[in-house]
């Protein structure tokens, strides 16, 4: 398998190699070199924590890809400042190109994380430690590698496979993208090994939030579902139901950042954040998603800059059934400031009290038990039709939302019901783009998104301040089913090749 992409490889290599001149070949007594680290359990866990930490930066902008470029969310546009038009706004209006800076950051951050992950895996083999923690660390790393590739292969299609580090940088310039089938095979292999290595739960409370057997099984089940391996998906997802997970009685508890609620009984895996301090581990989704001119009406802190991004569309607001308890927690249709109501929508799912501006404690959910139940309902329907068992899994989720059971559906209407339920249950958790793609061909996806774009052009969810639409806004083509390979990557290594249409 190939190693690491050229971008960043030179810089990373320079961190771990040195010049041959003796006067440069010195050891800094204040730093620990790579050859002196990774020697024991404590150091291996430190390195592992660094890999987990890299997921924070990756997740901070993941809404651009998972929600913003779908029918779920739009933008609270700033007519006086269009600085984001060529960057993050492009994901809303379908004007992304290979020179987009967010695309370059996405690619670089994933492959930087993979480099550190693979380095830790390599060094773990020689670390002096007991077998049990070594296996647990290995399992976590393989789960994380699979998770990174699960996203990458759906973002870009064919991607460069990374399973080891390089001793010298030169081979990086000969890398090529591996076919999707090989990437999916690596994901399945890593997750299968992680399932065997990981515990159902950790004995220490300090390890709460780390990847577990349930996380690996849940992601593996989703991999099988995505690739239409329905029999394998049913078997794998049913294993999750035997591990003690349950739905929170209160939907809001999934997002509550208080210590008693984080990583609760419904959580298979979430990205960990810690706010209310200056340690740099905080989240700030509340501010990114708050309407631009809301000042402190939404966040409680008028000093914090608000992004106005990822605003719920009229379309998803209408998707909630009457009486759905999830709606008011997940989104708001406006805010009141100085006695005036402003009809600007925003995601409220991650809004909780915090003591320092821009430093919130809210985690980001990646896999929840509700997701597992809905996947089971979907995959059983695809394999065997809308059985009573499939209805039961779907209705567990609906009951928690305060909705009546669905009954008597045929295969097609059941499929539609499950996908609609996924949309509102998992709203604004970055599942929508992947759900649309795995249930539609590129042509179907483009037609679906063009229909959505036509509705937004005719009746924008949020007023645009007399800024007209460009002729290219909301015009989708089949090639946009995948993101472009970043232009800097092609400049560095033309062998990577560009996705068609870019």
C-alpha positions in Angstrom: 0.0 0.0 0.0 1.1 3.6 -0.6 2.2 5.8 2.2 1.6 9.5 2.8 0.7 12.4 0.5 3.4 14.8 -0.7 1.8 17.8 0.9 3.2 18.0 4.4 5.5 15.0 3.9 8.6 17.1 3.6 7.8 19.1 6.7 6.9 16.0 8.6 10.0 14.3 7.5 12.2 17.2 8.6 10.8 16.9 12.0 12.1 13.3 12.3 15.4 13.5 10.3 18.5 15.6 10.6 21.3 16.9 8.5 24.5 14.9 8.2 26.8 17.7 9.3 28.1 17.0 12.8 27.6 20.6 14.0 23.9 20.3 13.2 23.6 16.7 14.6 22.9 17.8 18.1 20.3 16.8 20.7 18.2 19.5 22.3 18.1 18.6 26.0 14.8 20.4 26.4 13.0 18.2 23.8 12.3 14.5 23.6 13.2 13.1 20.1 11.0 10.6 18.3 13.5 7.8 19.0 13.4 8.5 22.7 9.6 8.6 23.0 7.0 5.8 22.6 8.9 3.7 25.1 6.2 2.9 27.6 2.4 2.9 28.2 2.3 6.5 29.5 4.1 7.8 26.4 2.1 5.6 24.0 -1.1 7.1 25.6 0.2 10.6 25.2 0.8 9.9 21.5 -2.7 8.4 21.2 -4.2 11.4 22.9 -2.5 13.6 20.2 -4.3 11.6 17.5 -7.6 12.1 19.3 -6.8 15.8 19.6 -6.3 16.1 15.8 -10.0 15.1 15.4 -11.0 18.4 17.0 -9.6 20.5 14.1 -11.0 18.1 11.6 -14.5 18.3 13.2 -14.6 22.1 13.6 -15.2 22.6 9.9 -16.9 19.2 9.1 -20.3 20.9 8.9 -19.2 22.4 5.6 -19.1 19.0 4.0 -21.8 17.0 6.0 -24.5 19.6 6.2 -23.8 22.9 4.5 -23.6 21.4 1.0 -27.0 19.6 1.4 -30.6 20.6 1.7 -30.3 20.8 5.5 -28.6 24.1 6.0 -27.9 27.5 4.4 -26.1 30.8 5.2 -27.0 34.0 7.0 -25.3 36.0 4.3 -23.4 39.1 5.1 -24.0 41.6 2.3 -21.2 43.9 3.3 -18.5 41.3 3.6 -18.3 38.6 0.9 -14.8 37.4 2.0 -16.1 33.9 2.5 -17.6 33.6 -1.0 -14.7 31.8 -2.5 -14.1 29.6 0.6 -16.8 28.3 3.0 -19.8 29.9 1.2 -18.9 27.8 -1.9 -20.2 24.7 -0.2 -23.6 26.2 0.2 -23.9 27.5 -3.4 -22.2 24.6 -5.1 -19.3 26.7 -6.4 -16.4 24.6 -5.0 -13.3 24.3 -7.1 -9.9 22.7 -6.7 -8.4 25.9 -5.4 -10.8 26.2 -2.5 -8.8 26.7 0.7 -11.2 24.6 2.8 -10.6 21.7 0.6 -6.8 22.0 1.0 -7.2 22.3 4.8 -9.4 19.2 4.8 -6.9 17.1 2.9 -3.9 18.3 4.8 -5.5 17.8 8.2 -6.6 14.3 7.5 -3.2 13.2 6.2 -1.3 14.9 9.0 -3.5 13.0 11.5 -2.8 9.7 9.5 0.9 10.3 9.7 0.9 10.7 13.4 -1.5 7.8 13.8 0.7 5.4 11.8 3.9 6.6 13.5 2.3 5.8 16.8 1.2 2.3 15.6 4.7 1.6 14.4 6.4 2.7 17.7 3.7 0.9 19.8 5.1 -2.5 18.6 8.4 -2.0 20.5 7.0 -0.1 23.6 7.5 -1.8 27.0 4.0 -2.3 28.4 1.5 -4.9 29.4 -0.3 -6.7 26.6 -3.9 -5.5 27.5 -3.3 -1.7 27.3 -1.1 -2.3 24.2 -4.0 -4.1 22.5 -6.4 -1.4 23.5 -4.2 1.4 22.1 -3.8 -0.6 18.9 -7.5 -1.1 18.6 -8.2 2.6 19.2 -5.7 3.6 16.5 -7.1 1.2 14.0 -10.7 2.5 14.7 -9.5 6.0 14.2 -7.7 5.2 11.0 -10.9 3.5 9.7 -13.0 6.5 10.7 -10.6 9.0 8.9 -10.8 6.8 5.7 -14.5 6.4 6.0 -14.8 10.1 5.6 -12.0 10.6 3.0 -13.3 7.9 0.6 -16.7 9.5 0.6 -15.4 13.0 0.2 -12.9 12.3 -2.6 -13.5 8.8 -4.0 -10.1 7.3 -4.8 -7.6 8.5 -2.2 -4.0 7.7 -1.2 -3.8 4.9 1.3 -1.6 5.5 4.3 -0.5 2.6 6.4 3.1 3.4 7.3 5.5 6.3 7.5 8.4 7.0 5.2 12.1 6.9 6.0 12.9 9.4 3.3 10.6 11.9 1.5 11.4 11.1 -2.2 8.8 8.3 -2.6 6.1 10.8 -1.7 6.4 12.3 -5.2 5.4 9.0 -6.8 2.2 8.4 -4.9 -1.1 7.5 -6.6 -4.7 7.3 -5.5 -5.9 3.8 -4.7 -9.3 2.6 -6.0 -12.2 3.0 -3.7 -12.6 -0.8 -3.3 -9.1 -1.0 -1.8 -9.9 1.9 0.6 -13.1 0.2 1.7 -11.2 -3.1 2.2 -8.7 -1.3 4.5 -11.5 0.2 6.5 -13.2 -3.1 7.0 -9.9 -4.8 7.9 -9.0 -2.1 10.5 -12.5 -2.1 12.0 -12.6 -5.9 12.2 -9.3 -5.9 14.0 -10.4 -3.1 16.3 -13.5 -5.0 17.3 -11.3 -7.9 18.4 -8.9 -5.6 20.3 -11.2 -3.1 22.0 -13.1 -3.6 25.3 -16.9 -3.0 25.5 -16.0 -0.4 28.2 -12.9 0.8 30.0 -12.2 0.1 33.7 -11.0 3.7 34.4 -13.4 6.6 34.3 -10.5 8.6 32.9 -10.8 6.6 29.6 -14.5 7.5 29.1 -14.9 8.8 25.6 -12.3 6.6 24.0 -13.2 4.2 21.1 -14.8 1.0 22.3 -15.9 -2.3 20.7 -19.3 -0.7 20.3 -17.9 2.2 18.4 -16.0 -0.2 16.0 -19.0 -2.4 15.5 -21.3 0.7 14.9 -18.9 2.1 12.3 -18.4 -1.3 10.7 -22.1 -1.7 10.4 -22.4 1.6 8.7 -19.6 0.6 6.3 -21.5 -2.5 5.3 -24.7 -0.6 4.9 -22.9 2.0 2.7 -21.6 -0.7 0.5 -24.9 -2.6 0.4 -23.6 -5.6 2.3 -26.9 -6.1 4.0 -26.4 -9.5 5.6 -23.1 -8.4 7.2 -24.6 -5.1 8.3 -27.5 -6.8 10.1 -25.2 -9.2 12.0 -22.8 -6.5 13.0 -25.3 -3.9 14.1 -27.2 -6.4 16.1 -24.0 -7.1 18.1 -24.2 -3.4 19.2 -27.6 -4.0 20.7 -26.1 -6.6 23.1 -23.6 -4.2 24.6 -25.7 -2.2 27.0 -26.5 0.9 24.9 -29.8 2.6 25.2 -31.6 5.7 24.0 -31.5 8.6 26.4 -35.0 9.2 27.7 -34.5 12.9 26.9 -33.2 13.7 23.4 -31.3 16.8 24.7 -29.1 14.7 27.0 -27.2 13.6 23.9 -25.7 17.0 23.6 -25.6 18.3 27.2 -22.0 19.0 28.0 -22.3 18.5 31.8 -20.0 15.8 33.2 -23.0 13.6 34.1 -24.3 13.7 30.5 -21.3 13.6 28.3 -20.6 10.2 26.7 -23.8 8.8 28.0 -25.7 5.6 27.4 -26.6 6.5 23.8 -23.1 7.5 22.8 -21.0 5.1 20.8 -18.4 7.7 19.9 -18.1 11.5 20.0 -15.4 14.0 19.5 -14.3 15.3 22.9 -14.0 19.0 23.8 -13.4 20.8 27.0 -14.2 24.5 27.5 -14.4 27.0 30.3 -10.6 27.2 30.4 -7.7 28.3 28.2 -6.2 24.9 27.4 -7.2 25.1 23.8 -9.5 22.0 23.9 -12.8 23.9 23.6 -15.5 23.8 21.0 -17.3 26.9 19.6 -20.1 25.5 17.4 -22.6 27.7 19.2 -20.9 30.8 17.9 -20.2 29.5 14.4 -23.9 28.7 14.0 -25.3 31.8 15.7 -26.9 34.5 13.5 -24.4 37.2 12.5 -26.2 40.1 14.1 -27.6 38.3 17.2 -24.9 39.8 19.5 -25.4 38.0 22.8 -29.0 37.1 22.2 -28.1 33.5 21.3 -24.7 32.8 23.0 -25.0 35.0 26.0 -21.8 36.9 25.1 -22.1 40.0 22.9 -18.3 40.0 22.6 -18.2 36.8 20.7 -18.2 36.9 16.9 -21.1 35.0 15.4 -20.7 33.1 12.1 -24.2 32.8 10.7 -23.3 29.5 9.1 -25.1 26.2 8.9 -28.6 27.8 9.3 -31.5 25.4 9.0 -33.4 25.6 5.7 -37.1 26.0 5.3 -37.0 22.5 3.9 -35.7 20.8 7.0 -37.9 22.9 9.2 -40.9 21.5 7.3 -39.6 18.0 7.6 -40.4 17.8 11.3 -43.8 16.4 12.1 -46.2 18.2 14.4 -45.4 17.5 18.0 -41.8 16.3 17.3 -39.9 17.0 20.6 -36.6 17.2 18.7 -37.4 20.3 16.7 -37.3 23.0 19.4 -34.0 21.6 20.8 -32.3 21.2 17.4 -33.2 24.6 15.8 -34.7 28.0 16.2 -36.5 30.0 13.6 -35.3 33.4 14.9 -34.1 35.4 17.9 -35.1 38.4 19.9 -32.7 41.3 20.4 -33.6 44.5 22.2 -37.3 43.6 22.0 -37.2 43.0 18.2 -37.7 39.5 16.7 -35.4 38.6 13.8 -36.6 35.7 11.6 -33.1 34.2 11.1 -32.8 30.5 11.6 -30.0 28.8 13.5 -28.9 25.5 14.9 -29.4 25.4 18.7 -28.6 21.7 19.4 -25.1 22.6 20.7 -26.1 25.7 22.8 -25.4 25.3 26.5 -24.2 27.6 29.3 -20.5 28.2 29.5 -18.3 30.6 31.5 -15.8 31.9 28.9 -16.7 33.5 25.6 -16.0 31.2 22.6 -15.0 28.3 24.9 -17.8 25.8 25.1 -17.7 22.3 26.5 -20.0 20.7 23.9 -18.8 17.4 22.3 -19.7 16.5 18.7 -21.6 13.2 18.3 -20.3 10.8 15.7 -22.1 7.6 16.4 -25.3 7.3 18.6 -27.4 4.3 19.4 -30.3 6.0 17.6 -28.2 5.9 14.5 -27.7 2.1 15.0 -31.4 1.5 15.4 -32.2 3.4 12.3 -29.5 1.6 10.3 -31.0 -1.7 11.5 -34.5 -0.6 10.4 -33.1 0.4 7.0 -30.9 -2.6 6.3 -33.6 -5.2 7.4 -36.0 -3.5 5.1 -33.5 -3.7 2.2 -32.8 -7.3 2.9 -36.1 -8.7 4.0 -38.7 -6.0 3.5 -40.5 -4.0 6.2 -40.8 -6.7 8.9 -42.2 -6.1 12.4 -38.6 -6.1 13.6 -37.7 -3.3 11.2 -40.8 -1.3 12.3 -39.8 -1.9 15.9 -36.4 -0.3 15.5 -37.8 2.7 13.7 -40.5 3.2 16.2 -38.2 3.1 19.2 -36.6 6.3 17.9 -40.0 7.9 17.0 -41.4 7.1 20.5 -38.6 9.0 22.2 -39.4 12.0 19.9 -43.1 11.9 21.0 -44.4 10.6 17.7 -46.8 7.8 16.9 -45.7 4.5 15.6 -45.6 3.9 11.8 -47.3 0.8 10.6 -48.3 -1.0 7.5 -45.7 0.5 5.2 -44.4 -1.3 2.1 -40.7 -1.5 1.2 -40.6 1.7 -0.7 -42.6 3.8 1.8 -40.7 2.3 4.7 -37.3 3.2 3.1 -38.6 6.8 2.7 -39.8 6.9 6.3 -36.4 5.7 7.6 -34.5 8.2 5.6 -36.8 11.0 6.7 -36.4 9.9 10.4 -32.6 9.9 10.0 -32.8 13.4 8.7 -34.5 14.9 11.7 -33.1 12.6 14.4 -29.5 13.2 13.2 -30.0 16.7 12.0 -26.9 18.9 12.0 -24.6 16.0 13.1 -22.9 15.8 9.6 -24.7 12.7 8.4 -26.9 14.2 5.6 -24.4 14.3 2.7 -23.3 10.7 3.2 -27.0 9.6 3.6 -27.9 11.3 0.3 -24.9 9.9 -1.5 -25.3 6.3 -0.5 -29.0 6.3 -1.4 -28.7 8.0 -4.7 -26.7 7.7 -7.9 -24.7 10.8 -9.0 -27.4 11.7 -11.5 -30.2 11.3 -8.9 -28.2 13.3 -6.4 -27.6 16.1 -8.8 -31.3 16.3 -9.8 -32.3 16.2 -6.1 -30.0 19.1 -5.2 -30.9 21.1 -8.3 -34.5 20.9 -7.2 -33.5 22.1 -3.7 -31.4 24.9 -5.2 -34.3 26.1 -7.3 -36.5 26.4 -4.1 -33.8 28.4 -2.3 -33.3 30.7 -5.2 -37.1 31.3 -5.5 -37.6 31.7 -1.8 -34.4 32.0 0.3 -34.7 30.8 3.8 -32.9 33.9 5.1 -33.0 37.4 3.4 -29.9 38.2 1.4 -29.9 42.0 1.7 -30.5 42.6 -2.0 -27.4 40.5 -3.0 -28.4 38.7 -6.2 -27.6 35.1 -6.8 -24.8 34.3 -9.3 -25.7 32.3 -12.3 -23.6 29.4 -11.0 -25.2 29.3 -7.5 -27.1 26.1 -6.7 -26.2 24.5 -10.1 -25.2 20.9 -9.4 -23.6 18.5 -11.8 -22.9 14.8 -11.3 -19.2 15.3 -10.9 -19.8 17.2 -7.6 -20.8 13.9 -6.1 -17.1 14.0 -5.0 -15.0 16.9 -3.9 -12.0 18.0 -6.1 -8.5 16.9 -5.2 -6.8 20.1 -3.9 -4.9 22.0 -6.6 -1.7 22.2 -4.5 -1.6 18.4 -4.4 -1.7 18.1 -8.2 1.0 20.7 -8.5 3.2 18.8 -6.1 2.4 15.4 -7.6 0.6 15.2 -11.0 0.4 11.4 -10.6 -2.5 11.9 -8.1 -4.8 13.0 -10.9 -7.9 15.2 -10.5 -11.5 14.0 -10.1 -13.5 14.4 -13.4 -15.2 17.7 -14.0 -12.8 19.9 -12.0 
